[in-house]
Amino acid sequence: MWATILIAGLGWIPAMAIIFAGATTPTVLWQWWQVLLIGTVTGAAAGSALGVVLGWWAPRLGSVDS
């Protein structure tokens, strides 16, 4: 069980870094569609980073912990 928690935590490190970078990029001068676009791109990139980390580590867990 602890391995699952560790791997999930490691996966969220790059994802959250991407999310915070995207969230701090827009300024008050941006149009609504620009904010929507950066949010969409940021979400896709963060989700991909999370998927890559979990996809690489999860198979090493073997069976599900109980």
C-alpha positions as CSV (number, residue, x, y, z in Angstrom):
1,M,0.0,0.0,0.0
2,W,2.8,2.4,0.8
3,A,4.4,1.9,-2.6
4,T,1.1,2.9,-4.3
5,I,0.9,6.1,-2.2
6,L,4.6,6.9,-3.0
7,I,4.2,6.3,-6.7
8,A,1.0,8.5,-6.8
9,G,2.8,11.2,-4.9
10,L,5.8,11.1,-7.2
11,G,3.5,11.3,-10.2
12,W,1.8,14.5,-8.9
13,I,5.2,16.3,-8.5
14,P,5.7,17.2,-12.2
15,A,1.9,17.5,-12.7
16,M,1.5,20.2,-10.0
17,A,4.6,22.0,-11.2
18,I,3.1,22.3,-14.7
19,I,-0.3,23.3,-13.2
20,F,1.3,26.1,-11.1
21,A,3.4,27.3,-14.1
22,G,0.3,27.5,-16.3
23,A,-1.8,29.1,-13.5
24,T,0.7,31.9,-13.0
25,T,1.3,32.7,-16.6
26,P,-1.9,34.7,-17.5
27,T,-2.0,38.4,-16.6
28,V,-5.0,40.7,-16.1
29,L,-4.4,41.9,-19.7
30,W,-5.2,38.4,-21.3
31,Q,-8.4,37.8,-23.1
32,W,-10.8,35.1,-21.8
33,W,-10.1,32.8,-24.7
34,Q,-6.3,33.0,-24.1
35,V,-6.8,32.0,-20.4
36,L,-9.1,29.2,-21.6
37,L,-6.4,28.0,-24.1
38,I,-3.5,28.1,-21.6
39,G,-5.7,26.3,-19.1
40,T,-6.5,23.6,-21.6
41,V,-2.9,23.1,-22.7
42,T,-1.7,23.2,-19.1
43,G,-4.3,20.6,-18.1
44,A,-3.4,18.3,-21.0
45,A,0.4,18.6,-20.2
46,A,-0.1,18.0,-16.5
47,G,-2.3,15.0,-17.2
48,S,0.2,13.6,-19.6
49,A,3.1,14.0,-17.2
50,L,1.1,12.3,-14.5
51,G,0.2,9.5,-16.9
52,V,3.8,9.0,-17.9
53,V,5.1,8.7,-14.3
54,L,2.3,6.5,-13.2
55,G,2.5,4.4,-16.4
56,W,6.2,3.9,-15.9
57,W,6.0,3.0,-12.2
58,A,2.6,1.3,-11.8
59,P,3.5,-2.0,-13.5
60,R,6.3,-2.5,-11.0
61,L,3.8,-2.7,-8.2
62,G,2.6,-6.2,-9.3
63,S,-0.7,-7.1,-7.7
64,V,-2.9,-4.6,-5.9
65,D,-2.1,-4.1,-2.3
66,S,-4.9,-4.8,0.2
